[in-house]
Amino acid sequence: MSSFEAGLLQVVILLVLLAAVYVPFGNYLAYVYTSDRHWRVERWFYRLVRVDADSDQRWTVYAAGILGLSFVSVLLLYLLQRLQPLLPLGFGRGVNGDTIPASMAFNTAVSFVTNTDWQSYVPETTYGHTVQMAGLTVQNFISAAVGMAVAAALVRGFVRHAVDRIGNVWVDITRSISRVLLPISFVAAIVLVAMGVVMSLHSGVNVVGVDGAHNTIALAPAASQESIKELGTNGGGIFNANSAHPFENPTGGSDILEIFLLLVIPVCLTRAFGVMVRNPRQGTVLVSVMGVLWGGMLAVAWWAESHPNGQATLAAGAAMEGKEVRFGIPSSALFAVSTTGTSTGAVNSMHDSFTGLGGGVAILNMLFGEVSPGGAGTGLYGILVVAVIAVFLAGLMVGRTPEYLGKKLGRREVTASAISILTMPTLVLLLGGLAIALPSTSAAMTNGGEHGFSEVLYAYASAANNNGSAFGGLTATSNFFQSTLGIAMLLGRFVPILAALALAGSLAAQRRVKPGAGTLPTDGALFAVLVGGTVVIVAALTFFPALGLGPIAEALA
C-alpha cells in the first residue's frame, strides 16, 4: 500500500467513526444540557458548594460565575507551580533549580485555564507529577467544560423567548465534566494504555545507550492527560515532543484515536444544536461548513508537504523534516489540520518544519477563528456568531431586518457578534506587530526573513485563538513574550465568551417571530455557502497582508 493510499484510508476511517457517533452522541449532548434530572453525585456536589441547581441565571450572573471560576483557577494553578518544591513527586524539577519563575507560572496558569495549553517550557524537566495531575490535568477538564457551557447557554438564547435566564453555569459545567468529559476520557485513557501509551508515577528509567552512555528517559502519567488533552481540545503535552513522542502516541492506531477524540465533541455539538432548536438541519448546515473548511485545508496541506519546492526537500523527495517516520506525511498533515482547526494545539509533527504553504495552512486555520470545527464548545458558539453576521449581511443586501431562528438581529445582537469576531484579529495584529517592531525579537527567532515573521504571527494567532501550538523556532521565554502572549490568551478567551453570553441574554429576552415570505432560509445549502464565505472573507480581508509577508512569500520563494 502506498503512502497516499494509507493516508486516504486513515481519513476514511476517521470520517466513518465521526459519522457513526454523530447522531447518537449529538443527541446525548443535547439531553445533557436540557434534562431536568440531576445525578446523585451531582446533587452531593451542589450541596457541597451551596449551589441551587434548579434556578436559572441571567447572562450577567452566568458570566460572573465563569470569570470568578477562571480567576480562582488561575490563582490556584499559579500558586501550585510556585510551591512545587514543597510538593510530593516534584523530583527536583524546575527552571534554574527546583523553582518556577513568576512569569512562566503566570503564563502557564493563564494558558491552561483558557484552554490554550501554550507551553514555553520542557514539561518533563520543569514540572513534577503533582503539578501535572492536580494542576494542569484538572484545568484540562474545567476549561473544556467552560467552553461547552457557554455554547449551551448561547443555544438556549435561541430556544427560549421572553425570558431573561439562559441556564445555570454551575450545572452546565458540572454536567460537562461528570457526564461527558470524565467518562469518555477515562475509557480513552485505558484504550491508550492498551495501545502502548505510558502511565507511570516514576520520574524516569535509566538506560545505557548504544554508545555506552548512561541516560534517563522520563516517564509520566501520560495516558490520563493524553485522553483529556485531546477530548477537551486542550493540547498541552506531558512530554516536550507532545503527540510526536512515542510515549504519548506510539502507533498509527493511537494517532487515529487521538485525532478522533479532538474532533468528536466540536463536530457532534452541531447535532446537539440542531436537536435543541428542534431543527436538525440547522446543525447539518453548520457541520457541513466546518467539514468543507477542514477538508479544503487538509487537501492543501497534504499536497504542499508532498510537493515541496525547497532544494533540500526536492532532493529528499518529500518534506519529512520534523515528521515522525511512523506517521509520514499524510498522518502529519491530517493531525496538523485537525489540531489547528480545533483549539487543541497538540502536534504529532513539528509545524515549524512544514513547507511555506503547509505552515500557512496551519496559520490560516487558526485565523479562520477556530471554527473548522473549533474547540469543545468554542467551535459551536464561534460559528453561531459568524452565522449571525452572515444573516445580518444578507439582511443588508435585501433591505430587511435580519432574522435567525425566529429572533430578530438588531443593533445589540450584531454589536455583540462583531465584538466577538474582531477581538482575535485585533490581538493578533496589534501584539504581533509590536513584537516584530521590537529589536529584541530578532534574537528570539531561529529563522530570519519570511519564516521568522511567520513564527511570530503563528505565536500570537495561536495565543489569541487559544490553540497553543507553535512554530518551535521562536524562543518565547522572555518576560515580554510571556506577558503579551498571556494577555492575548486571556482577552482572546474571555472577550468572545462575554460577547456570546450577552448575545444569548439578548436573544432569550426576545419574543419569537414567525418566518415570513422574505425570511432567509437558514437550513439549506445557500446559507451554508453564505456562512462559509463569511468565514473566509473576514479572514482574507483581515490577514492577507500579514500572510503575504510570511507564509505566502515563503511559499513563492
LINZI-V308819 format. One record per residue. N is the residue number from 1. SS is DSSP state (a for helix, b for strand, c for the rest). Layout:
<<N & SS> <N & SS>>
//
This chain:
<<1 & c> <2 & c> <3 & a> <4 & a> <5 & a> <6 & a> <7 & a> <8 & a> <9 & a> <10 & a> <11 & a> <12 & a> <13 & a> <14 & a> <15 & a> <16 & a> <17 & a> <18 & a> <19 & a> <20 & a> <21 & a> <22 & a> <23 & a> <24 & a> <25 & a> <26 & a> <27 & a> <28 & a> <29 & a> <30 & a> <31 & a> <32 & a> <33 & a> <34 & a> <35 & c> <36 & c> <37 & c> <38 & c> <39 & c> <40 & a> <41 & a> <42 & a> <43 & a> <44 & a> <45 & a> <46 & a> <47 & a> <48 & a> <49 & a> <50 & c> <51 & c> <52 & c> <53 & c> <54 & c> <55 & c> <56 & c> <57 & c> <58 & c> <59 & a> <60 & a> <61 & a> <62 & a> <63 & a> <64 & a> <65 & a> <66 & a> <67 & a> <68 & a> <69 & a> <70 & a> <71 & a> <72 & a> <73 & a> <74 & a> <75 & a> <76 & a> <77 & a> <78 & a> <79 & a> <80 & a> <81 & a> <82 & a> <83 & c> <84 & a> <85 & a> <86 & a> <87 & c> <88 & c> <89 & c> <90 & c> <91 & c> <92 & c> <93 & c> <94 & c> <95 & c> <96 & c> <97 & c> <98 & c> <99 & c> <100 & c> <101 & c> <102 & a> <103 & a> <104 & a> <105 & a> <106 & a> <107 & a> <108 & a> <109 & a> <110 & a> <111 & a> <112 & a> <113 & a> <114 & c> <115 & c> <116 & c> <117 & c> <118 & c> <119 & c> <120 & c> <121 & c> <122 & c> <123 & a> <124 & a> <125 & a> <126 & a> <127 & c> <128 & c> <129 & a> <130 & a> <131 & a> <132 & a> <133 & a> <134 & a> <135 & a> <136 & a> <137 & a> <138 & a> <139 & a> <140 & a> <141 & a> <142 & a> <143 & a> <144 & a> <145 & a> <146 & a> <147 & a> <148 & a> <149 & a> <150 & a> <151 & a> <152 & a> <153 & a> <154 & a> <155 & a> <156 & a> <157 & a> <158 & a> <159 & a> <160 & c> <161 & c> <162 & c> <163 & c> <164 & c> <165 & c> <166 & c> <167 & c> <168 & c> <169 & a> <170 & a> <171 & a> <172 & a> <173 & a> <174 & a> <175 & a> <176 & a> <177 & a> <178 & a> <179 & a> <180 & a> <181 & a> <182 & a> <183 & a> <184 & a> <185 & a> <186 & a> <187 & a> <188 & a> <189 & a> <190 & a> <191 & a> <192 & a> <193 & a> <194 & a> <195 & c> <196 & c> <197 & c> <198 & c> <199 & c> <200 & c> <201 & c> <202 & c> <203 & c> <204 & b> <205 & b> <206 & b> <207 & b> <208 & b> <209 & c> <210 & c> <211 & c> <212 & c> <213 & c> <214 & b> <215 & b> <216 & b> <217 & b> <218 & b> <219 & c> <220 & c> <221 & c> <222 & a> <223 & a> <224 & a> <225 & a> <226 & a> <227 & a> <228 & a> <229 & a> <230 & a> <231 & a> <232 & c> <233 & c> <234 & c> <235 & c> <236 & c> <237 & c> <238 & c> <239 & c> <240 & c> <241 & c> <242 & a> <243 & a> <244 & a> <245 & c> <246 & c> <247 & c> <248 & c> <249 & c> <250 & c> <251 & c> <252 & a> <253 & a> <254 & a> <255 & a> <256 & a> <257 & a> <258 & a> <259 & a> <260 & a> <261 & a> <262 & a> <263 & a> <264 & a> <265 & a> <266 & a> <267 & a> <268 & a> <269 & a> <270 & a> <271 & a> <272 & a> <273 & a> <274 & a> <275 & a> <276 & a> <277 & c> <278 & c> <279 & c> <280 & a> <281 & a> <282 & a> <283 & a> <284 & a> <285 & a> <286 & a> <287 & a> <288 & a> <289 & a> <290 & a> <291 & a> <292 & a> <293 & a> <294 & a> <295 & a> <296 & a> <297 & a> <298 & a> <299 & a> <300 & a> <301 & a> <302 & a> <303 & a> <304 & a> <305 & a> <306 & a> <307 & c> <308 & c> <309 & c> <310 & c> <311 & a> <312 & a> <313 & a> <314 & a> <315 & a> <316 & a> <317 & c> <318 & c> <319 & c> <320 & c> <321 & c> <322 & c> <323 & b> <324 & c> <325 & c> <326 & c> <327 & c> <328 & a> <329 & a> <330 & a> <331 & a> <332 & a> <333 & a> <334 & a> <335 & a> <336 & a> <337 & a> <338 & a> <339 & a> <340 & a> <341 & a> <342 & c> <343 & c> <344 & c> <345 & c> <346 & c> <347 & c> <348 & c> <349 & b> <350 & c> <351 & a> <352 & a> <353 & a> <354 & c> <355 & c> <356 & a> <357 & a> <358 & a> <359 & a> <360 & a> <361 & a> <362 & a> <363 & a> <364 & a> <365 & a> <366 & a> <367 & a> <368 & c> <369 & c> <370 & c> <371 & c> <372 & c> <373 & c> <374 & c> <375 & c> <376 & c> <377 & c> <378 & a> <379 & a> <380 & a> <381 & a> <382 & a> <383 & a> <384 & a> <385 & a> <386 & a> <387 & a> <388 & a> <389 & a> <390 & a> <391 & a> <392 & a> <393 & a> <394 & a> <395 & a> <396 & a> <397 & a> <398 & a> <399 & c> <400 & c> <401 & c> <402 & c> <403 & b> <404 & b> <405 & c> <406 & c> <407 & b> <408 & b> <409 & c> <410 & c> <411 & a> <412 & a> <413 & a> <414 & a> <415 & a> <416 & a> <417 & a> <418 & a> <419 & a> <420 & a> <421 & a> <422 & a> <423 & a> <424 & a> <425 & a> <426 & a> <427 & a> <428 & a> <429 & a> <430 & a> <431 & a> <432 & a> <433 & a> <434 & a> <435 & a> <436 & a> <437 & a> <438 & c> <439 & c> <440 & c> <441 & a> <442 & a> <443 & a> <444 & a> <445 & b> <446 & c> <447 & c> <448 & c> <449 & a> <450 & a> <451 & a> <452 & a> <453 & a> <454 & a> <455 & a> <456 & a> <457 & a> <458 & a> <459 & a> <460 & a> <461 & a> <462 & a> <463 & a> <464 & a> <465 & c> <466 & c> <467 & c> <468 & c> <469 & c> <470 & c> <471 & c> <472 & c> <473 & c> <474 & b> <475 & c> <476 & c> <477 & c> <478 & c> <479 & a> <480 & a> <481 & a> <482 & a> <483 & a> <484 & a> <485 & a> <486 & a> <487 & a> <488 & a> <489 & a> <490 & a> <491 & a> <492 & a> <493 & a> <494 & a> <495 & a> <496 & a> <497 & a> <498 & a> <499 & a> <500 & a> <501 & a> <502 & a> <503 & a> <504 & a> <505 & a> <506 & a> <507 & a> <508 & a> <509 & a> <510 & c> <511 & c> <512 & c> <513 & c> <514 & c> <515 & c> <516 & c> <517 & c> <518 & c> <519 & c> <520 & c> <521 & c> <522 & c> <523 & c> <524 & c> <525 & a> <526 & a> <527 & a> <528 & a> <529 & a> <530 & a> <531 & a> <532 & a> <533 & a> <534 & a> <535 & a> <536 & a> <537 & a> <538 & a> <539 & a> <540 & a> <541 & a> <542 & a> <543 & a> <544 & a> <545 & a> <546 & a> <547 & a> <548 & a> <549 & a> <550 & c> <551 & a> <552 & a> <553 & a> <554 & a> <555 & a> <556 & a> <557 & c>>
//
